[in-house]
Amino acid sequence: MSSYSLGEDQTTVRISIKTSESFIVGANRYVLHIGSKHFLLNEHPNGSLSEIVFLVSLTDYETLVDQSNIVLVYGFYHDNILQDGEGSQQKKDIIGKHWNLGKFTPQTFTSK
């Protein structure tokens, strides 16, 4: 993970993932899995293909479990949603092209 920040609206957490290579642009979408949660809403800031930012409601972010696995998947696969677990219990058999990004460590945000 590159960074976490609170959006200007104070209700959205922006989770940024950067790479030295370009993200795939095609018919599929990227899905971010953190423990038992998955997130679909994302953008490429300024059209950059080396960065993807997931937009997560602060309410959802606050329910994420410390040390849950973070997995980025290219493509939405219903079976992946059914397999999600918490922390070390998360199953390893993710379907589709994916990247294990490490463990989630929550951050506390304060209002601007």
C-alpha positions in Angstrom: 0.0 0.0 0.0 1.3 3.4 -0.8 -0.9 5.6 1.4 -4.1 6.2 3.2 -5.7 9.7 3.4 -9.0 11.2 4.4 -10.8 12.8 1.4 -11.8 16.5 1.4 -15.4 15.4 2.2 -14.1 14.0 5.5 -16.2 10.8 5.0 -14.1 9.0 2.4 -10.8 7.3 2.9 -8.5 7.3 -0.2 -6.4 4.1 -0.4 -3.6 4.7 -2.9 -1.6 1.9 -4.5 1.3 2.8 -6.8 3.4 0.7 -9.0 6.5 1.1 -11.2 4.5 -0.6 -14.0 1.2 0.3 -15.5 -2.1 -1.1 -14.2 -4.0 -3.1 -16.8 -6.7 -1.2 -18.5 -9.4 -3.4 -20.1 -12.8 -4.8 -19.7 -12.3 -6.0 -16.1 -12.2 -3.9 -13.0 -9.9 -3.9 -10.0 -11.3 -5.1 -6.7 -9.5 -4.4 -3.4 -10.0 -7.1 -0.7 -9.2 -6.3 2.9 -10.1 -9.2 5.1 -13.8 -9.9 4.7 -14.5 -6.6 2.8 -14.1 -5.8 -0.8 -14.1 -2.4 -2.5 -14.9 -1.6 -6.1 -15.0 2.2 -6.4 -11.6 3.5 -7.7 -9.9 6.0 -9.9 -6.6 6.7 -11.6 -5.7 10.2 -10.5 -4.9 12.5 -13.4 -5.2 9.5 -15.7 -2.0 8.0 -14.3 -1.8 4.3 -15.0 0.8 3.8 -12.4 -1.5 4.7 -9.5 -5.0 3.5 -8.5 -6.9 5.0 -5.6 -9.8 3.2 -4.0 -12.5 5.3 -2.4 -13.8 3.7 0.9 -16.4 5.2 3.2 -14.9 6.1 6.6 -17.6 3.9 8.2 -16.4 0.9 6.2 -12.8 1.7 6.8 -13.4 1.8 10.6 -14.7 -1.8 10.5 -11.6 -3.3 8.9 -9.7 -5.7 11.1 -6.1 -5.1 12.0 -3.7 -7.5 10.2 -6.2 -8.7 7.6 -4.7 -9.7 4.3 -4.8 -7.1 1.5 -5.3 -8.5 -2.0 -5.8 -6.6 -5.2 -7.6 -8.6 -7.9 -8.0 -7.7 -11.6 -11.6 -8.7 -12.2 -14.7 -9.1 -10.0 -15.2 -12.8 -9.2 -18.2 -13.7 -7.0 -16.3 -16.7 -5.6 -13.7 -14.4 -4.2 -16.3 -12.6 -2.2 -17.5 -15.9 -0.7 -14.0 -16.9 0.3 -13.1 -13.7 2.2 -12.2 -14.2 5.9 -10.6 -12.2 8.6 -6.9 -11.8 9.3 -4.9 -15.0 9.1 -8.0 -17.0 8.5 -8.4 -15.5 5.0 -8.2 -18.2 2.4 -5.3 -18.2 0.0 -7.1 -19.5 -3.2 -8.1 -16.2 -4.8 -9.4 -16.6 -8.3 -8.0 -14.4 -11.1 -4.9 -12.3 -11.6 -4.1 -10.9 -8.2 -1.4 -9.4 -6.0 -0.9 -9.9 -2.2 -0.2 -6.5 -0.8 0.6 -7.4 2.8 -1.3 -6.9 6.0 -3.7 -4.1 6.9 -2.7 -1.7 9.7 -5.5 0.8 10.5 -4.7 4.5 10.7 -6.6 7.1 12.7 -7.8 10.2 10.9 -8.5 13.6 12.4 -10.6 16.3 10.8 -8.9 19.0 8.8 
